[in-house]
């Protein structure tokens, strides 16, 4: 198992996160918590996996309820960062563009311990193929859900 930072399994894997044994780690926008479970199980990290989707959190809790070192949290990412103790490592795979940067950046700065690591990926285009914008405003993004339905959300691609 490895973290897929980009399409087709590209990217640096878990090595970019550093030594995780016993470290507090935050997975922002964890989805089904697959990466968070890998870090807790195979790297000895103490992982808080946070997502604002009740469905994703239910999936993660069902799959990994007994996994030591993994705490699955239903919460807004920024609200969680304001109430949690600072982390040694914060990472996010394709989730940061869904959070308004004016809310997120300060929360990340205070949610990370001095000398901690922040690692994340962002998409360079939206589902319509539109690249980054010169304006700092959200735009609609369509997420395709299991079962074929779609959900429109706001995405920041700057």
Protein Blocks (a to p, Z undefined) as FASTA:
>chain_A
ZZdfbghhiajbjmlnopfehpacddehklnommmmmmmmmnopacddddfbfklmmmmm
mmmmmmghiacddddfklmmmmmccdfbdcdehklmmpcfklmmmmmmmmpcehiacddd
ddfbdfkopacdfbdcddddddddehhiacddddddZZ
